[in-house]
Amino acid sequence: MTVRQILRMGDPRLLQVSQPIARFDVPELHALIADMFETMEAASGAGLAAPQIGVPLRLVIFGFKQNGRYPGAPEVPETVLINPILTPLSDEMEEGFEGCLSVPGLRGSVPRYTRLRYEGVDQYGQPIRRDVEGFHARVVQHEVDHLDGVLYPARIKDFTKFGFTEELFPGQTIADD
């Protein structure tokens, strides 16, 4: 397992649309996923998309018990999600602050669907289908955006709610992105 370099905003690879994965349960895929989990954990991330480490495949990982970057966020189960499809379960959206390992030091308020279904497969090709809400739904939407070349600042509606973490949340103990 290897901690990989996380690409930062401005790298054109982050703006590419990723390709579907067709082969499952192969050593190369297992090694990539292991590297992604090690990289996410080393950076204290809530999730990571393959494009963030320069791999243009439709693969995201996410999940944590506790996360210093999102104090108070509920636990999200550790998940490998390949070739995801997201379906909103209502039109209700909610603004919430997000950070990103590819946009270090900044946070912004982003509107996201409050409830959705995600479907796809795991690394073994086994189907995954979950209905989720709240922070779990936010994390999935954020990570899947990476697969379409979208970084969260592109979704911000009110730029008075976008800035450096220490400026937006002075004196609070939120880990830097």
Secondary structure as GFF3:
##gff-version 3
##sequence-region A 1 177
A	DSSP	three_ten_helix	12	15	.	.	.	ID=ss1
A	DSSP	alpha_helix	27	42	.	.	.	ID=ss2
A	DSSP	beta_strand	47	49	.	.	.	ID=ss3
A	DSSP	three_ten_helix	50	53	.	.	.	ID=ss4
A	DSSP	beta_strand	59	64	.	.	.	ID=ss5
A	DSSP	beta_strand	76	88	.	.	.	ID=ss6
A	DSSP	beta_strand	93	98	.	.	.	ID=ss7
A	DSSP	beta_strand	106	113	.	.	.	ID=ss8
A	DSSP	beta_strand	115	121	.	.	.	ID=ss9
A	DSSP	beta_strand	127	133	.	.	.	ID=ss10
A	DSSP	alpha_helix	134	147	.	.	.	ID=ss11
A	DSSP	three_ten_helix	152	155	.	.	.	ID=ss12
A	DSSP	three_ten_helix	159	161	.	.	.	ID=ss13
A	DSSP	beta_strand	162	164	.	.	.	ID=ss14
A	DSSP	alpha_helix	165	168	.	.	.	ID=ss15
###
